[in-house]
């Protein structure tokens, strides 16, 4: 099956997976951070944010699928000694096949072990956090255990998130390395998590009127300030990675940025710059916008779209095409639509069920009672 489905279609599922995985982790991480700094407004959104962990079974299932069909997902596994694709299917396989063995990180069995093991660790620690949160105010001992677990959440998220950036994006091109890329990957996706929480709050409260207790404009302002901060940080990490290779001007290092900025996926590159920096920064820097929930909501939508395009760009554009072949765009094949609709459809079902269980969302919508069962 991995030989029948092109790499660009697997890239769509990879982008969907990374978005959903970082949402699964990000809501709990935000709650843990707000707990550690003693932010009182965490009580307004913690049941909303932690509901995102309900996506965990879905992302684990997608990870297993991607691991089973890993030779279609990771082109570096198809070197000259094990080329499962037709000759010439990828230009880089014909022109510059990566010799085997590659470095120790490029080992398919080590890849599966660290990805599945890492996600299992995240599942255990995140569940422990949620269990302790329920009884955190029962006694001083419970509170101390809860804070200790909360202090571990950001560290594990950053470490595992860094590994995700390496495995699924950076090392798609073997021997292309960036010391700041892991941080850039984490910053990008955590900013997207904040945007998703804003969208959830706005739609369910302002549009659908299904929140049991709404979110105040002040909380929207706090989230907008964090979105602005992560927008600035994302811009710094993205530019810092690019500037090093541009000044060094070493073809083997610079080419990957050239493929994205001037190749077939160039419109992705410039759209990402616009959606992740120009629009969010120029809007959120304005005090008026940060106090307007509808404006924050619109900026959040732009950031979410930009993040998905960024994830797809870093994966799909890692394999350049020659002058006689155009790169395949996403959502031009039924597979792309089917996996995306299924992934986010199941995600909404799981998320709605958790929102109802957490006492956030009203269970009076058609099918809501079934979701809560």
Secondary structure, 3 states (H helix, E strand, C coil): CCCCCCHHHHHHHHHHHHHHHHHHHHHHHHHHHHHHCCCCCHHHHHHHHHHHHHHHHHHHHHHHHHHHCHHHHCHHHCCCCCCCCCCCCCHHHHHCCCCCCCCCCCCHHHHHHHHHHHHHHHHHHHHHHHHHHHCCCCCHHHHHHHHHHHHHHHHHHHHHHHHHHHHHCHHHCCCCCCCCHHHHHHHHHHHHHHHHHHHHHHHHHHHCCCECCCCCHHHHHHHHHHHHHHHHHHHHHHHHHHHHHHHHCCHHHHHHHHHHHHCCCHHHHHHHHHHHHHHHHHHHCCHHHHCCHHHHHHHHHHHHHHHHHHHHHHHHCCCCCCCCCCCCCCCCCHHHHHHHHHHHHHHHHHHHHHHHHCCCECCCCCCHHHHHC
